[in-house]
């Protein structure tokens, strides 16, 4: 049962090991693609930042964090 849950994890790891481990490392270190060291490195590699990543950063900075709601 536990092995069934790990199967997609192992399949992605074996299919694209460098990309998977890079994404896992950046997630663990909480690196953002919009931050300067990562963004400049990606530009030097010839990778253009995606519009979805930029839109997410702008939307999250506009909201300013958690908001309160009232329920009647």
OpenMM code with the backbone's topology and positions (N, CA, C; nanometers):
from openmm import Vec3, app, unit

residues = "UNK UNK UNK UNK UNK UNK UNK UNK UNK UNK UNK UNK UNK UNK UNK UNK UNK UNK UNK UNK UNK UNK UNK UNK UNK UNK UNK UNK UNK UNK UNK UNK UNK UNK UNK UNK UNK UNK UNK UNK UNK UNK UNK UNK UNK UNK UNK UNK UNK UNK UNK UNK UNK UNK UNK UNK UNK UNK UNK UNK UNK UNK UNK UNK UNK UNK UNK UNK UNK UNK UNK UNK".split()
positions = [
    Vec3(0.0826, -0.1183, 0.0000),
    Vec3(0.0000, 0.0000, 0.0000),
    Vec3(0.0877, 0.1257, 0.0000),
    Vec3(0.1887, 0.1279, 0.0807),
    Vec3(0.2774, 0.2438, 0.0862),
    Vec3(0.3540, 0.2600, -0.0448),
    Vec3(0.3878, 0.1487, -0.1085),
    Vec3(0.4605, 0.1542, -0.2349),
    Vec3(0.3747, 0.2110, -0.3466),
    Vec3(0.2443, 0.1907, -0.3421),
    Vec3(0.1551, 0.2470, -0.4427),
    Vec3(0.1567, 0.3993, -0.4392),
    Vec3(0.1723, 0.4566, -0.3217),
    Vec3(0.1756, 0.6013, -0.3083),
    Vec3(0.3082, 0.6589, -0.3558),
    Vec3(0.4142, 0.5826, -0.3484),
    Vec3(0.5451, 0.6303, -0.3913),
    Vec3(0.5722, 0.6088, -0.5402),
    Vec3(0.4888, 0.5344, -0.6082),
    Vec3(0.5117, 0.5027, -0.7495),
    Vec3(0.5213, 0.6281, -0.8374),
    Vec3(0.4291, 0.7268, -0.8294),
    Vec3(0.4444, 0.8471, -0.9137),
    Vec3(0.5724, 0.9244, -0.8818),
    Vec3(0.6097, 0.9281, -0.7575),
    Vec3(0.7316, 0.9961, -0.7140),
    Vec3(0.8534, 0.9326, -0.7806),
    Vec3(0.8619, 0.8024, -0.7780),
    Vec3(0.9752, 0.7296, -0.8352),
    Vec3(0.9746, 0.7402, -0.9874),
    Vec3(0.8583, 0.7379, -1.0504),
    Vec3(0.8506, 0.7490, -1.1964),
    Vec3(0.9014, 0.8845, -1.2447),
    Vec3(0.8632, 0.9921, -1.1767),
    Vec3(0.9117, 1.1249, -1.2148),
    Vec3(1.0610, 1.1377, -1.1887),
    Vec3(1.1079, 1.0789, -1.0812),
    Vec3(1.2503, 1.0840, -1.0486),
    Vec3(1.3334, 1.0127, -1.1537),
    Vec3(1.2883, 0.8986, -1.1991),
    Vec3(1.3648, 0.8237, -1.2990),
    Vec3(1.3495, 0.8820, -1.4389),
    Vec3(1.2385, 0.9484, -1.4690),
    Vec3(1.2176, 1.0039, -1.6026),
    Vec3(1.3028, 1.1293, -1.6255),
    Vec3(1.3060, 1.2183, -1.5273),
    Vec3(1.3794, 1.3453, -1.5399),
    Vec3(1.4524, 1.3725, -1.4080),
    Vec3(1.5631, 1.3050, -1.3808),
    Vec3(1.6254, 1.3160, -1.2489),
    Vec3(1.6803, 1.4554, -1.2168),
    Vec3(1.7423, 1.5217, -1.3130),
    Vec3(1.8013, 1.6532, -1.2851),
    Vec3(1.6924, 1.7563, -1.2598),
    Vec3(1.5904, 1.7588, -1.3445),
    Vec3(1.4816, 1.8548, -1.3266),
    Vec3(1.4052, 1.8277, -1.1974),
    Vec3(1.3820, 1.6997, -1.1687),
    Vec3(1.3081, 1.6651, -1.0475),
    Vec3(1.3848, 1.7054, -0.9223),
    Vec3(1.5126, 1.6722, -0.9178),
    Vec3(1.5916, 1.7060, -0.8000),
    Vec3(1.6125, 1.8567, -0.7877),
    Vec3(1.6227, 1.9262, -0.9004),
    Vec3(1.6322, 2.0723, -0.8955),
    Vec3(1.5058, 2.1345, -0.8401),
    Vec3(1.3908, 2.0852, -0.8846),
    Vec3(1.2638, 2.1356, -0.8326),
    Vec3(1.2440, 2.1017, -0.6863),
    Vec3(1.2847, 1.9814, -0.6480),
    Vec3(1.2732, 1.9406, -0.5083),
    Vec3(1.3625, 2.0265, -0.4188),
    Vec3(1.4846, 2.0513, -0.4639),
    Vec3(1.5774, 2.1342, -0.3866),
    Vec3(1.5271, 2.2766, -0.3747),
    Vec3(1.4786, 2.3346, -0.4850),
    Vec3(1.4289, 2.4722, -0.4783),
    Vec3(1.3051, 2.4813, -0.3898),
    Vec3(1.2237, 2.3778, -0.3893),
    Vec3(1.1070, 2.3766, -0.3009),
    Vec3(1.1453, 2.3660, -0.1550),
    Vec3(1.2431, 2.2809, -0.1259),
    Vec3(1.2877, 2.2662, 0.0129),
    Vec3(1.3551, 2.3928, 0.0643),
    Vec3(1.4287, 2.4606, -0.0239),
    Vec3(1.4960, 2.5848, 0.0152),
    Vec3(1.4063, 2.7069, 0.0009),
    Vec3(1.2841, 2.6840, -0.0482),
    Vec3(1.1845, 2.7894, -0.0693),
    Vec3(1.2379, 2.9013, -0.1588),
    Vec3(1.3016, 2.8615, -0.2694),
    Vec3(1.3523, 2.9574, -0.3662),
    Vec3(1.2399, 2.9962, -0.4614),
    Vec3(1.2355, 3.1212, -0.4973),
    Vec3(1.1358, 3.1709, -0.5911),
    Vec3(1.2041, 3.1995, -0.7244),
    Vec3(1.1349, 3.1694, -0.8343),
    Vec3(1.1917, 3.1962, -0.9661),
    Vec3(1.2028, 3.3445, -0.9941),
    Vec3(1.1316, 3.4286, -0.9203),
    Vec3(1.1356, 3.5724, -0.9413),
    Vec3(1.2468, 3.6393, -0.8608),
    Vec3(1.3083, 3.5688, -0.7665),
    Vec3(1.4180, 3.6265, -0.6888),
    Vec3(1.5400, 3.6404, -0.7765),
    Vec3(1.6255, 3.7379, -0.7428),
    Vec3(1.7365, 3.7742, -0.8300),
    Vec3(1.8375, 3.6633, -0.8565),
    Vec3(1.8923, 3.5928, -0.7593),
    Vec3(1.9933, 3.4930, -0.7972),
    Vec3(1.9379, 3.3848, -0.8895),
    Vec3(1.8189, 3.3383, -0.8628),
    Vec3(1.7603, 3.2329, -0.9456),
    Vec3(1.7176, 3.2895, -1.0808),
    Vec3(1.6585, 3.4070, -1.0802),
    Vec3(1.6112, 3.4680, -1.2039),
    Vec3(1.7268, 3.4975, -1.2987),
    Vec3(1.8356, 3.5536, -1.2479),
    Vec3(1.9500, 3.5838, -1.3337),
    Vec3(2.0165, 3.4563, -1.3845),
    Vec3(2.0210, 3.3523, -1.3024),
    Vec3(2.0796, 3.2259, -1.3469),
    Vec3(1.9951, 3.1650, -1.4584),
    Vec3(1.8625, 3.1706, -1.4440),
    Vec3(1.7740, 3.1178, -1.5468),
    Vec3(1.7892, 3.1959, -1.6772),
    Vec3(1.8049, 3.3276, -1.6675),
    Vec3(1.8227, 3.4082, -1.7879),
    Vec3(1.9554, 3.3744, -1.8553),
    Vec3(2.0603, 3.3476, -1.7787),
    Vec3(2.1886, 3.3085, -1.8362),
    Vec3(2.1796, 3.1721, -1.9038),
    Vec3(2.0913, 3.0850, -1.8553),
    Vec3(2.0730, 2.9534, -1.9149),
    Vec3(1.9855, 2.9597, -2.0399),
    Vec3(1.9220, 3.0747, -2.0636),
    Vec3(1.8377, 3.0898, -2.1810),
    Vec3(1.6936, 3.0520, -2.1571),
    Vec3(1.6531, 3.0432, -2.0324),
    Vec3(1.5159, 3.0080, -1.9993),
    Vec3(1.4408, 3.1364, -1.9671),
    Vec3(1.3302, 3.1585, -2.0364),
    Vec3(1.2481, 3.2759, -2.0106),
    Vec3(1.1530, 3.2458, -1.8964),
    Vec3(1.1375, 3.3382, -1.8014),
    Vec3(1.0407, 3.3149, -1.6934),
    Vec3(0.8997, 3.3079, -1.7490),
    Vec3(0.8191, 3.2234, -1.6890),
    Vec3(0.6815, 3.2060, -1.7356),
    Vec3(0.5939, 3.3186, -1.6854),
    Vec3(0.4890, 3.3464, -1.7591),
    Vec3(0.3953, 3.4517, -1.7194),
    Vec3(0.3176, 3.4100, -1.5957),
    Vec3(0.2942, 3.2804, -1.5776),
    Vec3(0.2191, 3.2327, -1.4620),
    Vec3(0.2953, 3.2606, -1.3331),
    Vec3(0.4267, 3.2440, -1.3341),
    Vec3(0.5065, 3.2699, -1.2135),
    Vec3(0.5056, 3.4186, -1.1811),
    Vec3(0.5163, 3.5048, -1.2835),
    Vec3(0.5148, 3.6482, -1.2592),
    Vec3(0.3784, 3.6943, -1.2104),
    Vec3(0.2718, 3.6427, -1.2688),
    Vec3(0.1369, 3.6798, -1.2278),
    Vec3(0.1077, 3.6379, -1.0857),
    Vec3(0.1599, 3.5217, -1.0449),
    Vec3(0.1387, 3.4752, -0.9089),
    Vec3(0.2068, 3.5672, -0.8094),
    Vec3(0.3287, 3.6107, -0.8397),
    Vec3(0.4009, 3.6988, -0.7487),
    Vec3(0.3321, 3.8345, -0.7371),
    Vec3(0.2835, 3.8862, -0.8490),
    Vec3(0.2157, 4.0147, -0.8434),
    Vec3(0.0844, 4.0044, -0.7673),
    Vec3(0.0121, 3.8965, -0.7866),
    Vec3(-0.1164, 3.8794, -0.7184),
    Vec3(-0.0964, 3.8635, -0.5686),
    Vec3(0.0063, 3.7903, -0.5275),
    Vec3(0.0281, 3.7697, -0.3847),
    Vec3(0.0775, 3.8970, -0.3175),
    Vec3(0.1556, 3.9807, -0.3872),
    Vec3(0.2034, 4.1040, -0.3266),
    Vec3(0.0915, 4.2072, -0.3186),
    Vec3(-0.0053, 4.2003, -0.4097),
    Vec3(-0.1175, 4.2929, -0.4088),
    Vec3(-0.2105, 4.2669, -0.2915),
    Vec3(-0.2297, 4.1408, -0.2571),
    Vec3(-0.3233, 4.1062, -0.1504),
    Vec3(-0.2689, 4.1417, -0.0134),
    Vec3(-0.1389, 4.1361, 0.0057),
    Vec3(-0.0806, 4.1740, 0.1326),
    Vec3(-0.1005, 4.0714, 0.2426),
    Vec3(-0.1326, 3.9501, 0.2108),
    Vec3(-0.1433, 3.8459, 0.3114),
    Vec3(-0.2860, 3.8049, 0.3395),
    Vec3(-0.3069, 3.7428, 0.4536),
    Vec3(-0.4411, 3.6932, 0.4882),
    Vec3(-0.5408, 3.8072, 0.5037),
    Vec3(-0.6637, 3.7786, 0.4669),
    Vec3(-0.7702, 3.8767, 0.4812),
    Vec3(-0.8798, 3.8185, 0.5684),
    Vec3(-0.9489, 3.9035, 0.6400),
    Vec3(-1.0560, 3.8555, 0.7262),
    Vec3(-1.1892, 3.8646, 0.6509),
    Vec3(-1.2784, 3.7736, 0.6842),
    Vec3(-1.4113, 3.7730, 0.6268),
    Vec3(-1.5135, 3.7655, 0.7394),
    Vec3(-1.6327, 3.8107, 0.7118),
    Vec3(-1.7378, 3.7989, 0.8128),
    Vec3(-1.8466, 3.7068, 0.7590),
    Vec3(-1.8928, 3.6178, 0.8444),
    Vec3(-1.9957, 3.5223, 0.8070),
    Vec3(-2.1199, 3.5531, 0.8883),
    Vec3(-2.2325, 3.5733, 0.8188),
    Vec3(-2.3574, 3.6063, 0.8884),
    Vec3(-2.4261, 3.4825, 0.9370),
] * unit.nanometer
topology = app.Topology()
chain = topology.addChain("A")
for resn in residues:
    res = topology.addResidue(resn, chain)
    for name in ("N", "CA", "C"):
        topology.addAtom(name, app.Element.getBySymbol(name[0]), res)
